[in-house]
Amino acid sequence: MADTLKAKSLCKLKREIISKHFDEIAAVTRNSQYICSKCARTSEGKKWLCKPVTL
């Protein structure tokens, strides 16, 4: 995912990017352990969120 997506975090992705890279994003969020305290997106790693908090 890091190679194909240019955004620094999932929080900053635009809808058209999400649609285009849905399978890659699904892989990163499948076993979510963190949630962004700003936008409520989830991820398996802190690096994908702008304000991560442990679930």
ZIHUKA-V304393 format. One record per residue. N is the residue number from 1. RES is the residue in one letter. OMEGA is omega in whole degrees, -180 to 180 (999 if undefined). Layout:
<<N & RES & OMEGA> <N & RES & OMEGA>>
This chain:
<<1 & M & -177> <2 & A & -179> <3 & D & -175> <4 & T & -180> <5 & L & -177> <6 & K & -179> <7 & A & -180> <8 & K & 180> <9 & S & 176> <10 & L & -177> <11 & C & -175> <12 & K & -178> <13 & L & 177> <14 & K & -175> <15 & R & -178> <16 & E & 176> <17 & I & 178> <18 & I & 179> <19 & S & -177> <20 & K & -175> <21 & H & -173> <22 & F & -178> <23 & D & 179> <24 & E & 180> <25 & I & 178> <26 & A & 179> <27 & A & -179> <28 & V & -176> <29 & T & -174> <30 & R & -179> <31 & N & -174> <32 & S & 176> <33 & Q & -178> <34 & Y & 175> <35 & I & 178> <36 & C & -179> <37 & S & 179> <38 & K & -173> <39 & C & 178> <40 & A & 173> <41 & R & -177> <42 & T & -179> <43 & S & 177> <44 & E & 180> <45 & G & 180> <46 & K & -172> <47 & K & -178> <48 & W & -176> <49 & L & -177> <50 & C & 179> <51 & K & -175> <52 & P & 175> <53 & V & 179> <54 & T & 177> <55 & L & 999>>
